[in-house]
Amino acid sequence: MNAADVNLYLVGFMGTGKTTVGRAVSARLGFPCLDSDQEIERQTGKTIPEIFAAQGEAEFRRLEREFIASGHPATRAVVACGGGLVVQPGMRELLHERGVVICLHASFETIIARVGHQGNRPLLDVANKEERVRQLYAEREPIYRRAGTLILTDSRPLRDVVAHVLRVWQRESVEFARAQA
């Protein structure tokens, strides 16, 4: 495999900028940007809240695994992963088998500012969103820190985050391609 063809997977907590950064990086690379949540919605014809309500979180997690395993191109794609995707058992390993994994990170305060008002997040469909975010953040942060190269998005211009992601991807895609040879 050529290093220039290696997929890039952006993981991290909700509100860290995966979709926004993914779109900007994909434009620079000339790769399609696929948001795992949007692709699952497209493939099922249901919104994420509808999937959670009708079939439960376990089914949604199964759909995420299926998407990563075989629901997108094997090369030349940027994938913005849903916040809980990499937290599921075996997903970190599966992502690393498919390409370069970068974890976007932001402070709790930034995340609350970015997602506290949104209504399209089933895991935040609770009375106290801030407490729920705090709980999820505490549970997931250790996993995110081991998921891939960590890049902070707090108080940084998008162009700086994108440049950092591209530098990491270029370096790690060479290592990935070499390991695949």
C-alpha positions as CSV (number, residue, x, y, z in Angstrom):
1,M,0.0,0.0,0.0
2,N,1.1,3.5,-0.8
3,A,1.4,5.9,2.2
4,A,-0.6,8.5,0.2
5,D,-3.6,6.1,0.1
6,V,-3.9,5.3,3.8
7,N,-7.2,6.1,5.5
8,L,-7.4,8.6,8.3
9,Y,-9.7,8.0,11.3
10,L,-10.6,10.9,13.6
11,V,-11.8,9.8,17.0
12,G,-12.6,11.6,20.2
13,F,-15.3,12.8,22.5
14,M,-18.4,14.6,21.0
15,G,-17.7,18.3,20.3
16,T,-14.0,17.9,19.8
17,G,-14.3,18.9,16.1
18,K,-14.0,15.5,14.3
19,T,-16.5,16.3,11.5
20,T,-15.3,19.9,11.0
21,V,-11.6,18.9,11.0
22,G,-12.4,15.9,8.9
23,R,-14.0,17.9,6.2
24,A,-11.1,20.4,6.1
25,V,-8.4,17.6,6.0
26,S,-10.3,15.7,3.3
27,A,-10.4,18.8,1.1
28,R,-6.6,19.2,1.5
29,L,-6.0,15.5,0.7
30,G,-8.6,15.1,-2.0
31,F,-10.2,12.2,-0.1
32,P,-13.9,11.9,0.6
33,C,-14.9,12.7,4.2
34,L,-17.3,10.2,5.7
35,D,-18.9,10.9,9.1
36,S,-19.8,7.5,10.6
37,D,-23.0,8.8,12.2
38,Q,-24.2,10.4,8.9
39,E,-23.3,7.3,6.9
40,I,-25.2,5.0,9.3
41,E,-28.2,7.4,9.0
42,R,-27.9,7.3,5.3
43,Q,-27.5,3.5,5.1
44,T,-30.4,2.8,7.5
45,G,-32.7,5.6,6.5
46,K,-33.1,6.5,10.2
47,T,-31.6,9.2,12.4
48,I,-29.3,8.2,15.3
49,P,-32.0,9.2,17.8
50,E,-34.5,7.0,16.0
51,I,-32.1,4.0,16.0
52,F,-31.5,4.5,19.7
53,A,-35.2,4.7,20.4
54,A,-36.4,1.8,18.3
55,Q,-33.5,-0.6,18.5
56,G,-31.3,0.5,21.3
57,E,-27.6,1.5,21.8
58,A,-26.4,-2.1,21.2
59,E,-27.8,-2.1,17.7
60,F,-26.3,1.3,16.9
61,R,-22.9,0.1,18.1
62,R,-23.2,-3.0,15.9
63,L,-23.9,-0.7,12.9
64,E,-20.8,1.3,13.8
65,R,-18.7,-1.8,13.9
66,E,-20.1,-2.9,10.5
67,F,-19.4,0.5,9.0
68,I,-15.8,0.4,10.1
69,A,-15.3,-3.2,9.1
70,S,-16.7,-3.0,5.6
71,G,-19.0,0.0,5.1
72,H,-16.5,2.5,3.6
73,P,-13.5,2.6,1.2
74,A,-10.4,0.7,2.3
75,T,-8.1,3.5,1.1
76,R,-8.2,7.2,0.5
77,A,-10.9,8.2,3.0
78,V,-11.1,10.5,6.0
79,V,-13.6,9.1,8.5
80,A,-14.9,11.2,11.3
81,C,-16.0,8.6,13.9
82,G,-18.9,9.0,16.3
83,G,-17.8,9.9,19.8
84,G,-18.5,6.4,21.3
85,L,-17.2,4.4,18.4
86,V,-13.6,3.9,19.6
87,V,-14.8,3.2,23.2
88,Q,-16.4,-0.1,22.2
89,P,-14.4,-3.3,22.8
90,G,-12.1,-4.2,19.8
91,M,-12.8,-1.0,17.9
92,R,-9.5,0.7,18.6
93,E,-7.7,-2.3,17.2
94,L,-10.0,-2.5,14.2
95,L,-9.4,1.1,13.4
96,H,-5.6,0.7,13.6
97,E,-5.9,-2.3,11.2
98,R,-7.6,0.0,8.7
99,G,-5.4,3.2,8.8
100,V,-4.0,6.1,10.8
101,V,-6.0,7.0,14.0
102,I,-5.8,10.5,15.4
103,C,-7.7,11.5,18.5
104,L,-9.0,15.1,18.8
105,H,-9.2,16.3,22.3
106,A,-10.8,19.4,24.0
107,S,-11.3,20.5,27.5
108,F,-14.6,19.7,29.3
109,E,-15.5,23.3,29.3
110,T,-15.1,23.6,25.5
111,I,-17.1,20.4,25.0
112,I,-20.0,21.7,27.1
113,A,-19.9,25.0,25.2
114,R,-20.0,23.1,21.9
115,V,-22.6,20.4,22.6
116,G,-24.7,21.6,25.6
117,H,-27.4,23.1,23.4
118,Q,-27.6,20.4,20.8
119,G,-30.7,18.1,20.7
120,N,-29.5,15.4,18.3
121,R,-27.4,13.4,20.7
122,P,-29.3,10.5,22.3
123,L,-26.8,10.0,25.1
124,L,-27.5,13.6,26.1
125,D,-31.3,13.2,26.2
126,V,-31.3,13.7,30.0
127,A,-32.4,16.4,32.4
128,N,-28.8,17.4,33.4
129,K,-26.7,17.4,30.2
130,E,-23.7,18.9,31.8
131,E,-23.6,16.1,34.5
132,R,-24.1,13.5,31.7
133,V,-21.2,15.0,29.7
134,R,-19.0,15.0,32.8
135,Q,-19.8,11.4,33.5
136,L,-19.2,10.2,29.9
137,Y,-16.0,12.4,29.6
138,A,-14.6,10.8,32.8
139,E,-15.4,7.3,31.6
140,R,-14.1,7.7,28.1
141,E,-11.1,10.0,28.4
142,P,-8.6,7.3,29.3
143,I,-9.6,5.3,26.2
144,Y,-9.3,8.3,24.0
145,R,-5.8,9.0,25.3
146,R,-4.8,5.5,24.1
147,A,-6.7,5.6,20.8
148,G,-4.1,7.4,18.6
149,T,-2.0,10.5,18.5
150,L,-3.7,13.2,20.6
151,I,-4.3,16.6,19.1
152,L,-5.8,19.4,21.1
153,T,-8.5,21.5,19.4
154,D,-9.1,24.0,22.3
155,S,-8.7,27.7,21.3
156,R,-6.8,26.8,18.1
157,P,-7.7,28.1,14.7
158,L,-9.0,25.4,12.4
159,R,-6.1,25.8,10.0
160,D,-3.6,25.1,12.8
161,V,-5.5,21.9,13.8
162,V,-5.7,20.8,10.2
163,A,-2.0,21.4,9.6
164,H,-1.2,19.4,12.7
165,V,-3.5,16.5,11.7
166,L,-1.9,16.5,8.2
167,R,1.6,16.3,9.6
168,V,0.7,13.4,11.9
169,W,-1.1,11.6,9.1
170,Q,1.8,12.0,6.7
171,R,4.3,10.6,9.3
172,E,2.1,7.8,10.5
173,S,0.8,6.8,7.0
174,V,4.4,6.0,6.0
175,E,4.7,3.7,9.1
176,F,1.3,2.1,8.4
177,A,2.1,1.4,4.7
178,R,5.5,0.0,5.7
179,A,3.9,-2.4,8.2
180,Q,1.4,-3.5,5.5
181,A,4.2,-4.4,3.0
